[in-house]
Amino acid sequence: MSSYVPALDCWLIVRDLPQGVNGFITRDGEDTKYIIINKHLDENGKLNTLMHEIVHLVRGDLDSDEPLEIIEKDVVVEC
């Protein structure tokens, strides 16, 4: 499943990811942004992961020079 989300100017993609990887944000060479969510999560897990990745997107974490541990430490989302 993939859908364009105009309000975020990004694509949401649900696909098979390794166990333990809930999701992530990325972009391609065209500067198109993507939120990737693990299809094996239950609906609540997908929603929590989506909200978590939206925080990263809105904060501009794709452009951050901070280490991943610092970026992840600041994001806590529970639905």
Buried (B, 14 or more C-beta within 10 A) or exposed (E): EEEEBEEBEBBBBBEEBEEEEBBBBEBEEEEEBBBBBBEBBEEEBBBBBBEBBBBBBEEEBEEEEEEEEEBEEEBEEEE
